[in-house]
Amino acid sequence: GACAALEARRAGADVLVVERASGGGGASAMSSGIFYLGGGTAVQKAAGYEDTPDEMY
């Protein structure tokens, strides 16, 4: 829902996100909030890290 709200806002909509949970859960809790943005991005290349979409998979 939050991602959809962000995209809607970026497209010009007025949005409101309401969360009923008192804390994080789901996949965020299982991953400790860590997510991987690899696959050979420009930032990785600039920092000297070699990565590819296949390695990310």
HUNORRA-V901369 format. One record per backbone hydrogen bond with DSSP energy under -1.0 kcal/mol. NH is the residue of the N-H (numbers start at 1). CO is the residue of the C=O. E is the energy in kcal/mol with one decimal. If there is no record, write none. Layout:
BEGIN
nh=<NH | NH>
co=<CO | CO>
e=<E | E>
END
This chain:
BEGIN
nh=<5 | 6 | 7 | 8 | 9 | 10 | 11 | 12 | 13 | 28 | 30 | 31 | 33 | 34 | 45 | 46 | 47 | 48 | 49 | 56 | 57>
co=<1 | 2 | 3 | 4 | 5 | 6 | 7 | 9 | 8 | 25 | 26 | 27 | 28 | 31 | 41 | 42 | 43 | 45 | 44 | 52 | 53>
e=<-2.3 | -2.4 | -2.3 | -2.4 | -2.5 | -2.3 | -1.4 | -1.8 | -2.6 | -1.0 | -1.8 | -2.0 | -1.9 | -1.6 | -2.3 | -2.5 | -1.6 | -1.3 | -2.8 | -2.2 | -2.2>
END
